[in-house]
Amino acid sequence: MKSQATAPPVVQADQACGTQAPLLYNYAEARKMLGGVPVSTFAMWIAQGLVEPVRIGPRRCFIRHEDVVRLAQGVTLPKGA
């Protein structure tokens, strides 16, 4: 069985710790970093505009690191508001 690399926690993913956070996370990684948010809640956040997916190609979507940090800090305003 292949082992998956785990993303660093939001708190440790900064340059002060000497690590650099990835720029994009897939949905599963973003949900895990936000404390295991359910798929339905994450989909609702996307529908409400709290998170704006980055589309790469016709099918692949990712979430920006800044959006994950913003949600982790409790900011619940839609982007652009």
Long-range contacts (C-beta under 8 A, 24 or more apart in sequence): 7-32, 7-33, 9-33, 10-68, 10-69, 10-72, 13-65, 21-65, 22-65, 23-64, 23-65, 24-54, 24-62, 24-63, 24-64, 24-65, 25-62, 25-63, 25-65, 25-68, 26-61, 26-62, 26-63, 27-61, 27-62, 27-63, 30-63, 30-67, 30-68, 33-68, 33-72, 34-68, 34-71, 34-72, 45-71, 48-78, 49-78, 49-79, 49-80, 50-76, 50-77, 50-78, 50-79, 51-79, 52-79
